[in-house]
């Protein structure tokens, strides 16, 4: 059977899904405004925060606005 032979050789359909990743040189980055916690490593994008002065959801500390270079694609 044709499918059986593909999976036995290790080069079947399952192997091709891992090859779709872009190389790191093709990633697209952009400067995004985020809220960064002053105590821990937690941060959130500005569009997902609905308070004027949010608190960290993890440790309840104050958060401050910063610009972060984030991969967007």
mmCIF file of the N, C-alpha and C atoms, coordinates in Angstrom:
data_MODEL
# 
_entry.id   MODEL 
# 
loop_
_atom_site.group_PDB 
_atom_site.id 
_atom_site.type_symbol 
_atom_site.label_atom_id 
_atom_site.label_alt_id 
_atom_site.label_comp_id 
_atom_site.label_asym_id 
_atom_site.label_entity_id 
_atom_site.label_seq_id 
_atom_site.pdbx_PDB_ins_code 
_atom_site.Cartn_x 
_atom_site.Cartn_y 
_atom_site.Cartn_z 
_atom_site.occupancy 
_atom_site.B_iso_or_equiv 
_atom_site.pdbx_formal_charge 
_atom_site.auth_seq_id 
_atom_site.auth_comp_id 
_atom_site.auth_asym_id 
_atom_site.auth_atom_id 
_atom_site.pdbx_PDB_model_num 
ATOM 1   N N  . UNK A 1 1  ? 0.845  -1.189 0.000  1.00 0.00 ? 1  UNK A N  1 
ATOM 2   C CA . UNK A 1 1  ? 0.000  0.000  0.000  1.00 0.00 ? 1  UNK A CA 1 
ATOM 3   C C  . UNK A 1 1  ? 0.888  1.250  0.000  1.00 0.00 ? 1  UNK A C  1 
ATOM 4   N N  . UNK A 1 2  ? 0.511  2.246  -0.726 1.00 0.00 ? 2  UNK A N  1 
ATOM 5   C CA . UNK A 1 2  ? 1.330  3.447  -0.899 1.00 0.00 ? 2  UNK A CA 1 
ATOM 6   C C  . UNK A 1 2  ? 1.492  4.214  0.410  1.00 0.00 ? 2  UNK A C  1 
ATOM 7   N N  . UNK A 1 3  ? 0.420  4.474  1.144  1.00 0.00 ? 3  UNK A N  1 
ATOM 8   C CA . UNK A 1 3  ? 0.514  5.227  2.396  1.00 0.00 ? 3  UNK A CA 1 
ATOM 9   C C  . UNK A 1 3  ? 1.361  4.510  3.418  1.00 0.00 ? 3  UNK A C  1 
ATOM 10  N N  . UNK A 1 4  ? 1.237  3.194  3.481  1.00 0.00 ? 4  UNK A N  1 
ATOM 11  C CA . UNK A 1 4  ? 2.013  2.431  4.442  1.00 0.00 ? 4  UNK A CA 1 
ATOM 12  C C  . UNK A 1 4  ? 3.513  2.610  4.175  1.00 0.00 ? 4  UNK A C  1 
ATOM 13  N N  . UNK A 1 5  ? 3.906  2.622  2.918  1.00 0.00 ? 5  UNK A N  1 
ATOM 14  C CA . UNK A 1 5  ? 5.304  2.804  2.552  1.00 0.00 ? 5  UNK A CA 1 
ATOM 15  C C  . UNK A 1 5  ? 5.823  4.187  2.913  1.00 0.00 ? 5  UNK A C  1 
ATOM 16  N N  . UNK A 1 6  ? 4.977  5.206  2.808  1.00 0.00 ? 6  UNK A N  1 
ATOM 17  C CA . UNK A 1 6  ? 5.393  6.568  3.160  1.00 0.00 ? 6  UNK A CA 1 
ATOM 18  C C  . UNK A 1 6  ? 5.701  6.684  4.646  1.00 0.00 ? 6  UNK A C  1 
ATOM 19  N N  . UNK A 1 7  ? 4.874  6.092  5.480  1.00 0.00 ? 7  UNK A N  1 
ATOM 20  C CA . UNK A 1 7  ? 5.069  6.210  6.919  1.00 0.00 ? 7  UNK A CA 1 
ATOM 21  C C  . UNK A 1 7  ? 6.216  5.340  7.397  1.00 0.00 ? 7  UNK A C  1 
ATOM 22  N N  . UNK A 1 8  ? 6.472  4.233  6.730  1.00 0.00 ? 8  UNK A N  1 
ATOM 23  C CA . UNK A 1 8  ? 7.601  3.383  7.113  1.00 0.00 ? 8  UNK A CA 1 
ATOM 24  C C  . UNK A 1 8  ? 8.926  4.066  6.822  1.00 0.00 ? 8  UNK A C  1 
ATOM 25  N N  . UNK A 1 9  ? 9.001  4.813  5.756  1.00 0.00 ? 9  UNK A N  1 
ATOM 26  C CA . UNK A 1 9  ? 10.260 5.444  5.379  1.00 0.00 ? 9  UNK A CA 1 
ATOM 27  C C  . UNK A 1 9  ? 10.577 6.662  6.251  1.00 0.00 ? 9  UNK A C  1 
ATOM 28  N N  . UNK A 1 10 ? 9.606  7.132  7.044  1.00 0.00 ? 10 UNK A N  1 
ATOM 29  C CA . UNK A 1 10 ? 9.847  8.292  7.885  1.00 0.00 ? 10 UNK A CA 1 
ATOM 30  C C  . UNK A 1 10 ? 9.705  9.606  7.157  1.00 0.00 ? 10 UNK A C  1 
ATOM 31  N N  . UNK A 1 11 ? 9.276  9.583  5.909  1.00 0.00 ? 11 UNK A N  1 
ATOM 32  C CA . UNK A 1 11 ? 9.136  10.818 5.134  1.00 0.00 ? 11 UNK A CA 1 
ATOM 33  C C  . UNK A 1 11 ? 7.697  11.009 4.702  1.00 0.00 ? 11 UNK A C  1 
ATOM 34  N N  . UNK A 1 12 ? 6.785  10.587 5.522  1.00 0.00 ? 12 UNK A N  1 
ATOM 35  C CA . UNK A 1 12 ? 5.375  10.654 5.186  1.00 0.00 ? 12 UNK A CA 1 
ATOM 36  C C  . UNK A 1 12 ? 4.793  12.030 5.380  1.00 0.00 ? 12 UNK A C  1 
ATOM 37  N N  . UNK A 1 13 ? 3.519  12.106 5.372  1.00 0.00 ? 13 UNK A N  1 
ATOM 38  C CA . UNK A 1 13 ? 2.803  13.368 5.485  1.00 0.00 ? 13 UNK A CA 1 
ATOM 39  C C  . UNK A 1 13 ? 3.085  14.065 6.807  1.00 0.00 ? 13 UNK A C  1 
ATOM 40  N N  . UNK A 1 14 ? 3.295  13.315 7.862  1.00 0.00 ? 14 UNK A N  1 
ATOM 41  C CA . UNK A 1 14 ? 3.531  13.925 9.170  1.00 0.00 ? 14 UNK A CA 1 
ATOM 42  C C  . UNK A 1 14 ? 4.841  14.695 9.218  1.00 0.00 ? 14 UNK A C  1 
ATOM 43  N N  . UNK A 1 15 ? 5.817  14.264 8.490  1.00 0.00 ? 15 UNK A N  1 
ATOM 44  C CA . UNK A 1 15 ? 7.111  14.933 8.496  1.00 0.00 ? 15 UNK A CA 1 
ATOM 45  C C  . UNK A 1 15 ? 7.049  16.304 7.818  1.00 0.00 ? 15 UNK A C  1 
ATOM 46  N N  . UNK A 1 16 ? 6.183  16.490 6.840  1.00 0.00 ? 16 UNK A N  1 
ATOM 47  C CA . UNK A 1 16 ? 6.126  17.735 6.088  1.00 0.00 ? 16 UNK A CA 1 
ATOM 48  C C  . UNK A 1 16 ? 5.528  18.884 6.887  1.00 0.00 ? 16 UNK A C  1 
ATOM 49  N N  . UNK A 1 17 ? 4.745  18.622 7.904  1.00 0.00 ? 17 UNK A N  1 
ATOM 50  C CA . UNK A 1 17 ? 4.166  19.697 8.688  1.00 0.00 ? 17 UNK A CA 1 
ATOM 51  C C  . UNK A 1 17 ? 5.228  20.462 9.465  1.00 0.00 ? 17 UNK A C  1 
ATOM 52  N N  . UNK A 1 18 ? 6.293  19.837 9.872  1.00 0.00 ? 18 UNK A N  1 
ATOM 53  C CA . UNK A 1 18 ? 7.355  20.501 10.623 1.00 0.00 ? 18 UNK A CA 1 
ATOM 54  C C  . UNK A 1 18 ? 8.210  21.401 9.742  1.00 0.00 ? 18 UNK A C  1 
ATOM 55  N N  . UNK A 1 19 ? 8.152  21.255 8.441  1.00 0.00 ? 19 UNK A N  1 
ATOM 56  C CA . UNK A 1 19 ? 8.990  22.034 7.542  1.00 0.00 ? 19 UNK A CA 1 
ATOM 57  C C  . UNK A 1 19 ? 8.356  23.350 7.108  1.00 0.00 ? 19 UNK A C  1 
ATOM 58  N N  . UNK A 1 20 ? 7.227  23.726 7.672  1.00 0.00 ? 20 UNK A N  1 
ATOM 59  C CA . UNK A 1 20 ? 6.541  24.951 7.253  1.00 0.00 ? 20 UNK A CA 1 
ATOM 60  C C  . UNK A 1 20 ? 7.011  26.184 8.008  1.00 0.00 ? 20 UNK A C  1 
ATOM 61  N N  . UNK A 1 21 ? 7.846  26.046 8.987  1.00 0.00 ? 21 UNK A N  1 
ATOM 62  C CA . UNK A 1 21 ? 8.299  27.195 9.767  1.00 0.00 ? 21 UNK A CA 1 
ATOM 63  C C  . UNK A 1 21 ? 9.210  28.086 8.921  1.00 0.00 ? 21 UNK A C  1 
ATOM 64  N N  . UNK A 1 22 ? 9.066  29.379 9.158  1.00 0.00 ? 22 UNK A N  1 
ATOM 65  C CA . UNK A 1 22 ? 9.929  30.332 8.466  1.00 0.00 ? 22 UNK A CA 1 
ATOM 66  C C  . UNK A 1 22 ? 11.274 30.370 9.178  1.00 0.00 ? 22 UNK A C  1 
ATOM 67  N N  . UNK A 1 23 ? 12.325 30.648 8.461  1.00 0.00 ? 23 UNK A N  1 
ATOM 68  C CA . UNK A 1 23 ? 13.604 30.879 9.138  1.00 0.00 ? 23 UNK A CA 1 
ATOM 69  C C  . UNK A 1 23 ? 13.539 32.190 9.920  1.00 0.00 ? 23 UNK A C  1 
ATOM 70  N N  . UNK A 1 24 ? 14.286 32.311 11.002 1.00 0.00 ? 24 UNK A N  1 
ATOM 71  C CA . UNK A 1 24 ? 14.224 33.532 11.835 1.00 0.00 ? 24 UNK A CA 1 
ATOM 72  C C  . UNK A 1 24 ? 14.479 34.824 11.068 1.00 0.00 ? 24 UNK A C  1 
ATOM 73  N N  . UNK A 1 25 ? 15.176 34.775 9.963  1.00 0.00 ? 25 UNK A N  1 
ATOM 74  C CA . UNK A 1 25 ? 15.444 35.992 9.201  1.00 0.00 ? 25 UNK A CA 1 
ATOM 75  C C  . UNK A 1 25 ? 14.189 36.536 8.516  1.00 0.00 ? 25 UNK A C  1 
ATOM 76  N N  . UNK A 1 26 ? 13.135 35.725 8.392  1.00 0.00 ? 26 UNK A N  1 
ATOM 77  C CA . UNK A 1 26 ? 11.911 36.161 7.722  1.00 0.00 ? 26 UNK A CA 1 
ATOM 78  C C  . UNK A 1 26 ? 10.829 36.625 8.691  1.00 0.00 ? 26 UNK A C  1 
ATOM 79  N N  . UNK A 1 27 ? 11.069 36.568 9.987  1.00 0.00 ? 27 UNK A N  1 
ATOM 80  C CA . UNK A 1 27 ? 10.075 37.023 10.955 1.00 0.00 ? 27 UNK A CA 1 
ATOM 81  C C  . UNK A 1 27 ? 9.902  38.534 10.848 1.00 0.00 ? 27 UNK A C  1 
ATOM 82  N N  . UNK A 1 28 ? 8.698  39.026 11.135 1.00 0.00 ? 28 UNK A N  1 
ATOM 83  C CA . UNK A 1 28 ? 8.404  40.452 11.086 1.00 0.00 ? 28 UNK A CA 1 
ATOM 84  C C  . UNK A 1 28 ? 8.215  40.945 12.512 1.00 0.00 ? 28 UNK A C  1 
ATOM 85  N N  . UNK A 1 29 ? 8.948  41.975 12.886 1.00 0.00 ? 29 UNK A N  1 
ATOM 86  C CA . UNK A 1 29 ? 8.869  42.559 14.222 1.00 0.00 ? 29 UNK A CA 1 
ATOM 87  C C  . UNK A 1 29 ? 8.339  43.983 14.123 1.00 0.00 ? 29 UNK A C  1 
ATOM 88  N N  . UNK A 1 30 ? 7.694  44.438 15.204 1.00 0.00 ? 30 UNK A N  1 
ATOM 89  C CA . UNK A 1 30 ? 7.191  45.800 15.245 1.00 0.00 ? 30 UNK A CA 1 
ATOM 90  C C  . UNK A 1 30 ? 7.249  46.304 16.682 1.00 0.00 ? 30 UNK A C  1 
ATOM 91  N N  . UNK A 1 31 ? 7.385  47.610 16.851 1.00 0.00 ? 31 UNK A N  1 
ATOM 92  C CA . UNK A 1 31 ? 7.358  48.212 18.181 1.00 0.00 ? 31 UNK A CA 1 
ATOM 93  C C  . UNK A 1 31 ? 5.914  48.366 18.620 1.00 0.00 ? 31 UNK A C  1 
ATOM 94  N N  . UNK A 1 32 ? 5.558  47.736 19.739 1.00 0.00 ? 32 UNK A N  1 
ATOM 95  C CA . UNK A 1 32 ? 4.196  47.706 20.253 1.00 0.00 ? 32 UNK A CA 1 
ATOM 96  C C  . UNK A 1 32 ? 4.188  48.292 21.663 1.00 0.00 ? 32 UNK A C  1 
ATOM 97  N N  . UNK A 1 33 ? 3.179  49.106 21.970 1.00 0.00 ? 33 UNK A N  1 
ATOM 98  C CA . UNK A 1 33 ? 3.025  49.657 23.318 1.00 0.00 ? 33 UNK A CA 1 
ATOM 99  C C  . UNK A 1 33 ? 2.446  48.569 24.216 1.00 0.00 ? 33 UNK A C  1 
ATOM 100 N N  . UNK A 1 34 ? 3.129  48.306 25.325 1.00 0.00 ? 34 UNK A N  1 
ATOM 101 C CA . UNK A 1 34 ? 2.697  47.278 26.268 1.00 0.00 ? 34 UNK A CA 1 
ATOM 102 C C  . UNK A 1 34 ? 2.682  47.846 27.686 1.00 0.00 ? 34 UNK A C  1 
ATOM 103 N N  . UNK A 1 35 ? 2.012  47.132 28.570 1.00 0.00 ? 35 UNK A N  1 
ATOM 104 C CA . UNK A 1 35 ? 2.055  47.416 29.999 1.00 0.00 ? 35 UNK A CA 1 
ATOM 105 C C  . UNK A 1 35 ? 2.947  46.363 30.638 1.00 0.00 ? 35 UNK A C  1 
ATOM 106 N N  . UNK A 1 36 ? 4.045  46.797 31.255 1.00 0.00 ? 36 UNK A N  1 
ATOM 107 C CA . UNK A 1 36 ? 5.039  45.916 31.871 1.00 0.00 ? 36 UNK A CA 1 
ATOM 108 C C  . UNK A 1 36 ? 4.953  46.038 33.386 1.00 0.00 ? 36 UNK A C  1 
ATOM 109 N N  . UNK A 1 37 ? 4.937  44.890 34.061 1.00 0.00 ? 37 UNK A N  1 
ATOM 110 C CA . UNK A 1 37 ? 4.886  44.886 35.517 1.00 0.00 ? 37 UNK A CA 1 
ATOM 111 C C  . UNK A 1 37 ? 6.201  45.422 36.077 1.00 0.00 ? 37 UNK A C  1 
ATOM 112 N N  . UNK A 1 38 ? 6.124  46.146 37.187 1.00 0.00 ? 38 UNK A N  1 
ATOM 113 C CA . UNK A 1 38 ? 7.322  46.699 37.810 1.00 0.00 ? 38 UNK A CA 1 
ATOM 114 C C  . UNK A 1 38 ? 8.044  45.679 38.687 1.00 0.00 ? 38 UNK A C  1 
ATOM 115 N N  . UNK A 1 39 ? 7.382  44.565 39.022 1.00 0.00 ? 39 UNK A N  1 
ATOM 116 C CA . UNK A 1 39 ? 7.969  43.571 39.924 1.00 0.00 ? 39 UNK A CA 1 
ATOM 117 C C  . UNK A 1 39 ? 8.335  42.250 39.235 1.00 0.00 ? 39 UNK A C  1 
ATOM 118 N N  . UNK A 1 40 ? 7.451  41.735 38.415 1.00 0.00 ? 40 UNK A N  1 
ATOM 119 C CA . UNK A 1 40 ? 7.707  40.427 37.784 1.00 0.00 ? 40 UNK A CA 1 
ATOM 120 C C  . UNK A 1 40 ? 7.874  40.600 36.275 1.00 0.00 ? 40 UNK A C  1 
ATOM 121 N N  . UNK A 1 41 ? 7.873  39.525 35.545 1.00 0.00 ? 41 UNK A N  1 
ATOM 122 C CA . UNK A 1 41 ? 8.135  39.564 34.106 1.00 0.00 ? 41 UNK A CA 1 
ATOM 123 C C  . UNK A 1 41 ? 6.854  39.635 33.277 1.00 0.00 ? 41 UNK A C  1 
ATOM 124 N N  . UNK A 1 42 ? 5.732  39.876 33.892 1.00 0.00 ? 42 UNK A N  1 
ATOM 125 C CA . UNK A 1 42 ? 4.436  39.881 33.214 1.00 0.00 ? 42 UNK A CA 1 
ATOM 126 C C  . UNK A 1 42 ? 4.257  41.168 32.397 1.00 0.00 ? 42 UNK A C  1 
ATOM 127 N N  . UNK A 1 43 ? 3.657  41.033 31.215 1.00 0.00 ? 43 UNK A N  1 
ATOM 128 C CA . UNK A 1 43 ? 3.323  42.202 30.394 1.00 0.00 ? 43 UNK A CA 1 
ATOM 129 C C  . UNK A 1 43 ? 2.106  41.882 29.552 1.00 0.00 ? 43 UNK A C  1 
ATOM 130 N N  . UNK A 1 44 ? 1.437  42.947 29.082 1.00 0.00 ? 44 UNK A N  1 
ATOM 131 C CA . UNK A 1 44 ? 0.238  42.792 28.269 1.00 0.00 ? 44 UNK A CA 1 
ATOM 132 C C  . UNK A 1 44 ? 0.209  43.897 27.224 1.00 0.00 ? 44 UNK A C  1 
ATOM 133 N N  . UNK A 1 45 ? -0.293 43.578 26.053 1.00 0.00 ? 45 UNK A N  1 
ATOM 134 C CA . UNK A 1 45 ? -0.435 44.596 25.013 1.00 0.00 ? 45 UNK A CA 1 
ATOM 135 C C  . UNK A 1 45 ? -1.437 45.656 25.450 1.00 0.00 ? 45 UNK A C  1 
ATOM 136 N N  . UNK A 1 46 ? -1.232 46.854 24.991 1.00 0.00 ? 46 UNK A N  1 
ATOM 137 C CA . UNK A 1 46 ? -2.076 47.981 25.369 1.00 0.00 ? 46 UNK A CA 1 
ATOM 138 C C  . UNK A 1 46 ? -3.534 47.762 24.972 1.00 0.00 ? 46 UNK A C  1 
ATOM 139 N N  . UNK A 1 47 ? -3.787 47.134 23.835 1.00 0.00 ? 47 UNK A N  1 
ATOM 140 C CA . UNK A 1 47 ? -5.163 46.955 23.374 1.00 0.00 ? 47 UNK A CA 1 
ATOM 141 C C  . UNK A 1 47 ? -5.953 45.946 24.211 1.00 0.00 ? 47 UNK A C  1 
ATOM 142 N N  . UNK A 1 48 ? -5.276 45.176 25.063 1.00 0.00 ? 48 UNK A N  1 
ATOM 143 C CA . UNK A 1 48 ? -5.972 44.218 25.913 1.00 0.00 ? 48 UNK A CA 1 
ATOM 144 C C  . UNK A 1 48 ? -6.161 44.705 27.346 1.00 0.00 ? 48 UNK A C  1 
ATOM 145 N N  . UNK A 1 49 ? -5.717 45.922 27.636 1.00 0.00 ? 49 UNK A N  1 
ATOM 146 C CA . UNK A 1 49 ? -5.849 46.500 28.976 1.00 0.00 ? 49 UNK A CA 1 
ATOM 147 C C  . UNK A 1 49 ? -6.948 47.551 28.937 1.00 0.00 ? 49 UNK A C  1 
ATOM 148 N N  . UNK A 1 50 ? -7.879 47.463 29.880 1.00 0.00 ? 50 UNK A N  1 
ATOM 149 C CA . UNK A 1 50 ? -9.034 48.358 29.868 1.00 0.00 ? 50 UNK A CA 1 
ATOM 150 C C  . UNK A 1 50 ? -9.045 49.351 31.031 1.00 0.00 ? 50 UNK A C  1 
ATOM 151 N N  . UNK A 1 51 ? -7.965 49.431 31.791 1.00 0.00 ? 51 UNK A N  1 
ATOM 152 C CA . UNK A 1 51 ? -7.860 50.377 32.915 1.00 0.00 ? 51 UNK A CA 1 
ATOM 153 C C  . UNK A 1 51 ? -6.842 51.454 32.584 1.00 0.00 ? 51 UNK A C  1 
ATOM 154 N N  . UNK A 1 52 ? -6.998 52.609 33.249 1.00 0.00 ? 52 UNK A N  1 
ATOM 155 C CA . UNK A 1 52 ? -6.017 53.675 33.057 1.00 0.00 ? 52 UNK A CA 1 
ATOM 156 C C  . UNK A 1 52 ? -4.700 53.359 33.754 1.00 0.00 ? 52 UNK A C  1 
ATOM 157 N N  . UNK A 1 53 ? -4.789 52.733 34.929 1.00 0.00 ? 53 UNK A N  1 
ATOM 158 C CA . UNK A 1 53 ? -3.606 52.332 35.698 1.00 0.00 ? 53 UNK A CA 1 
ATOM 159 C C  . UNK A 1 53 ? -3.785 50.877 36.127 1.00 0.00 ? 53 UNK A C  1 
ATOM 160 N N  . UNK A 1 54 ? -3.456 49.948 35.242 1.00 0.00 ? 54 UNK A N  1 
ATOM 161 C CA . UNK A 1 54 ? -3.708 48.538 35.550 1.00 0.00 ? 54 UNK A CA 1 
ATOM 162 C C  . UNK A 1 54 ? -2.752 47.971 36.596 1.00 0.00 ? 54 UNK A C  1 
ATOM 163 N N  . UNK A 1 55 ? -3.207 46.913 37.234 1.00 0.00 ? 55 UNK A N  1 
ATOM 164 C CA . UNK A 1 55 ? -2.379 46.146 38.149 1.00 0.00 ? 55 UNK A CA 1 
ATOM 165 C C  . UNK A 1 55 ? -2.018 44.826 37.478 1.00 0.00 ? 55 UNK A C  1 
ATOM 166 N N  . UNK A 1 56 ? -0.891 44.307 37.845 1.00 0.00 ? 56 UNK A N  1 
ATOM 167 C CA . UNK A 1 56 ? -0.413 43.055 37.282 1.00 0.00 ? 56 UNK A CA 1 
ATOM 168 C C  . UNK A 1 56 ? -1.372 41.917 37.663 1.00 0.00 ? 56 UNK A C  1 
ATOM 169 N N  . UNK A 1 57 ? -1.801 41.115 36.717 1.00 0.00 ? 57 UNK A N  1 
ATOM 170 C CA . UNK A 1 57 ? -2.699 39.999 37.041 1.00 0.00 ? 57 UNK A CA 1 
ATOM 171 C C  . UNK A 1 57 ? -2.008 38.893 37.824 1.00 0.00 ? 57 UNK A C  1 
ATOM 172 N N  . UNK A 1 58 ? -0.684 38.849 37.792 1.00 0.00 ? 58 UNK A N  1 
ATOM 173 C CA . UNK A 1 58 ? 0.056  37.791 38.490 1.00 0.00 ? 58 UNK A CA 1 
ATOM 174 C C  . UNK A 1 58 ? 0.397  38.171 39.923 1.00 0.00 ? 58 UNK A C  1 
ATOM 175 N N  . UNK A 1 59 ? 0.978  39.355 40.130 1.00 0.00 ? 59 UNK A N  1 
ATOM 176 C CA . UNK A 1 59 ? 1.454  39.710 41.476 1.00 0.00 ? 59 UNK A CA 1 
ATOM 177 C C  . UNK A 1 59 ? 0.764  40.946 42.054 1.00 0.00 ? 59 UNK A C  1 
ATOM 178 N N  . UNK A 1 60 ? -0.147 41.561 41.301 1.00 0.00 ? 60 UNK A N  1 
ATOM 179 C CA . UNK A 1 60 ? -0.932 42.731 41.735 1.00 0.00 ? 60 UNK A CA 1 
ATOM 180 C C  . UNK A 1 60 ? -0.088 43.985 41.960 1.00 0.00 ? 60 UNK A C  1 
ATOM 181 N N  . UNK A 1 61 ? 1.068  44.072 41.338 1.00 0.00 ? 61 UNK A N  1 
ATOM 182 C CA . UNK A 1 61 ? 1.898  45.280 41.421 1.00 0.00 ? 61 UNK A CA 1 
ATOM 183 C C  . UNK A 1 61 ? 1.483  46.262 40.337 1.00 0.00 ? 61 UNK A C  1 
ATOM 184 N N  . UNK A 1 62 ? 1.998  47.478 40.435 1.00 0.00 ? 62 UNK A N  1 
ATOM 185 C CA . UNK A 1 62 ? 1.707  48.483 39.419 1.00 0.00 ? 62 UNK A CA 1 
ATOM 186 C C  . UNK A 1 62 ? 2.393  48.121 38.112 1.00 0.00 ? 62 UNK A C  1 
ATOM 187 N N  . UNK A 1 63 ? 1.756  48.516 37.014 1.00 0.00 ? 63 UNK A N  1 
ATOM 188 C CA . UNK A 1 63 ? 2.333  48.294 35.696 1.00 0.00 ? 63 UNK A CA 1 
ATOM 189 C C  . UNK A 1 63 ? 2.634  49.640 35.053 1.00 0.00 ? 63 UNK A C  1 
ATOM 190 N N  . UNK A 1 64 ? 3.638  49.675 34.205 1.00 0.00 ? 64 UNK A N  1 
ATOM 191 C CA . UNK A 1 64 ? 4.003  50.918 33.524 1.00 0.00 ? 64 UNK A CA 1 
ATOM 192 C C  . UNK A 1 64 ? 4.043  50.666 32.024 1.00 0.00 ? 64 UNK A C  1 
ATOM 193 N N  . UNK A 1 65 ? 3.756  51.706 31.269 1.00 0.00 ? 65 UNK A N  1 
ATOM 194 C CA . UNK A 1 65 ? 3.740  51.591 29.811 1.00 0.00 ? 65 UNK A CA 1 
ATOM 195 C C  . UNK A 1 65 ? 5.156  51.623 29.264 1.00 0.00 ? 65 UNK A C  1 
ATOM 196 N N  . UNK A 1 66 ? 5.401  50.728 28.305 1.00 0.00 ? 66 UNK A N  1 
ATOM 197 C CA . UNK A 1 66 ? 6.689  50.666 27.626 1.00 0.00 ? 66 UNK A CA 1 
ATOM 198 C C  . UNK A 1 66 ? 6.463  50.290 26.172 1.00 0.00 ? 66 UNK A C  1 
ATOM 199 N N  . UNK A 1 67 ? 7.502  50.415 25.391 1.00 0.00 ? 67 UNK A N  1 
ATOM 200 C CA . UNK A 1 67 ? 7.467  49.971 23.991 1.00 0.00 ? 67 UNK A CA 1 
ATOM 201 C C  . UNK A 1 67 ? 8.339  48.727 23.913 1.00 0.00 ? 67 UNK A C  1 
ATOM 202 N N  . UNK A 1 68 ? 7.781  47.672 23.317 1.00 0.00 ? 68 UNK A N  1 
ATOM 203 C CA . UNK A 1 68 ? 8.469  46.398 23.197 1.00 0.00 ? 68 UNK A CA 1 
ATOM 204 C C  . UNK A 1 68 ? 8.521  45.994 21.725 1.00 0.00 ? 68 UNK A C  1 
ATOM 205 N N  . UNK A 1 69 ? 9.629  45.465 21.284 1.00 0.00 ? 69 UNK A N  1 
ATOM 206 C CA . UNK A 1 69 ? 9.780  44.999 19.923 1.00 0.00 ? 69 UNK A CA 1 
ATOM 207 C C  . UNK A 1 69 ? 9.301  43.545 19.878 1.00 0.00 ? 69 UNK A C  1 
ATOM 208 N N  . UNK A 1 70 ? 8.116  43.301 19.293 1.00 0.00 ? 70 UNK A N  1 
ATOM 209 C CA . UNK A 1 70 ? 7.454  42.020 19.346 1.00 0.00 ? 70 UNK A CA 1 
ATOM 210 C C  . UNK A 1 70 ? 7.308  41.451 17.939 1.00 0.00 ? 70 UNK A C  1 
ATOM 211 N N  . UNK A 1 71 ? 7.477  40.138 17.837 1.00 0.00 ? 71 UNK A N  1 
ATOM 212 C CA . UNK A 1 71 ? 7.249  39.464 16.555 1.00 0.00 ? 71 UNK A CA 1 
ATOM 213 C C  . UNK A 1 71 ? 5.756  39.445 16.278 1.00 0.00 ? 71 UNK A C  1 
ATOM 214 N N  . UNK A 1 72 ? 5.351  39.969 15.118 1.00 0.00 ? 72 UNK A N  1 
ATOM 215 C CA . UNK A 1 72 ? 3.934  40.059 14.807 1.00 0.00 ? 72 UNK A CA 1 
ATOM 216 C C  . UNK A 1 72 ? 3.524  39.100 13.701 1.00 0.00 ? 72 UNK A C  1 
ATOM 217 N N  . UNK A 1 73 ? 4.456  38.452 13.067 1.00 0.00 ? 73 UNK A N  1 
ATOM 218 C CA . UNK A 1 73 ? 4.104  37.532 11.986 1.00 0.00 ? 73 UNK A CA 1 
ATOM 219 C C  . UNK A 1 73 ? 5.029  36.358 11.971 1.00 0.00 ? 73 UNK A C  1 
# 
